[in-house]
């Protein structure tokens, strides 16, 4: 499932994510992945080089290897700060199992936080919600391994 949106407020590109913010986001990814076999990545860049944030998120999804997870349950949170756009992209394994509107809560949480300029809070809340929701369809297994890095990628 895909979702993209244009943010409602202006954003400043400089120093949006200091090291403490990045650590909080990475910790949220780690916590989410402790509940589910799903793999979560975050990608942040200043400009979206395509017209549509979902298109760009799909490109980044493949660049980061999210399509290579064993259960096809990778999720990418994408943000283009200067263009005020974001998207959430889930792999086909997720699409095959979840109901329509699965990403609506995540999307709304991100939009609410991002529109208020609370980007770290938005990522943390969205990631936590995605992990909790994915747990229903992709529970963490005893032999689960972290297939992808939990760090944030920057473009």
N, C-alpha and C positions, 0 to 999 in steps of 0.2 A: 504494500500500500504506500502511496506517496502523498505527501502534503507539502505545499509551499505557500509562503505568504510574504507580503510586504509589510514591514513593521510600520506602526502608526506614528512614531516619534523620531525626530532626528537623533542620530547617534554620533558620538565622537569616537574616532578611531584610536586616538592615542591613549595608551595605558588602560584600556578597558579590562584587560586580564593581567593583573600582576601575578607574581609567583604564588602568593597565598590563594588567589582566585583559581589559578590553574591547579593547585594542590587540592582544593575543594572539589573541583570538577572531576579530577582523576579519582579521588576518593569515592565520589558518587558512582562513577563507572564501576569501580571495584566492588562496591556494596551491591549494586544492581546485579552484577555478574555472579555474586555469591548466592543469588536466589534462582538464577536461570542459566540454562546452557547457552542462551543468546549472547552474542558478542556486540558490544556497544563501542562506537568511536565518535569523536567530536572533531569536526574540521571547521576552522575559522580562517577567513580571508577578508581582505578589505573590499575587494570588488568581485562581483559575480560576472565572469567573462561571457556568460550566455544571457539571453533575454529572460530566461525562466530559471528560478532558483532550483526547481526540481530537476531540470535537465543537468544543471551543474552538479547538484548533489549526486545524481546517478553517475556522472563521470568520476567524481571523487570516490564514490562507493567502490567502483572497479579499480581505481588507482591504488586504493588502500587495501585491496584484497578482501573486502567484506563478502564478496560472492564466493569465496573459497572455503567458508565454514562447512563443517561436516553436515550439519542439519539445515543449511541455508537459512540461518536465523540471525544474520547480522543486521544491525541497525546503525544508521548514520544520522547524527544531528549536524546540520550544516548551517553556518551563519556567515553572511557577507555584510560586514559592519558598515562600510561606507554606503552601500546600496540599500541598506535597511531591509534585507531579505533573509528568510530562513526557510529550511525544509527539513523534513524527517523522511528518510527512505528506509524501508525494511525489505529484506530479501524475499524471494519467492516462497521459501519454506514457511515464512510467517504468513504471507498472503493466502496460502492454501489452507491455513488452519483458523485464522481469526475472523470474527464477524465484520461486516461492513461497519464503518465508523469506529473501528478499533483505535485509531490514532487521534480521535477527536479530543479526548481529555488531555493528551500530551500536547497537542497543537494549542489548545486553549490556555493551558498552563504556560507554555512558552510565550505565547502572544501577550498574555497579561503581564508577565514579568518583564519581557523585553520592551514592551511599550512604555513601561515605567522606568526603563533604564537599568533594571536589575538583571543583568545578563548572567552573572554567575548563579544567582538564585534561580533564574529560569532554567538554566541547564541542569542544575542539581535537582530541581523539582521534576522536570521532564524526564530525566534519566531515572530517577527513583520510581516514578509512575510507570515508565516503560518496563523497568525490571519487574515490578510487582505484577503488571498485566501479563508480561511474557511468561512469568512463572507458571501461570495456569496452563499454557500450551507447550512450554519448553522448560519443565522443572530441571533444576540442577541435578546432575547424576553424581553418584559417588566417585566415578572415575573421570569426572569432567576436568578438562584442561583448558587453560586460557589460550585460545587459538590466535588471538591478535593482541598487540600492545594496548594498554589502557591509556596511554598518553594522548595528548591533544595534538593534532596535526595543524600546521599553519601554512597557508598558501601565500 
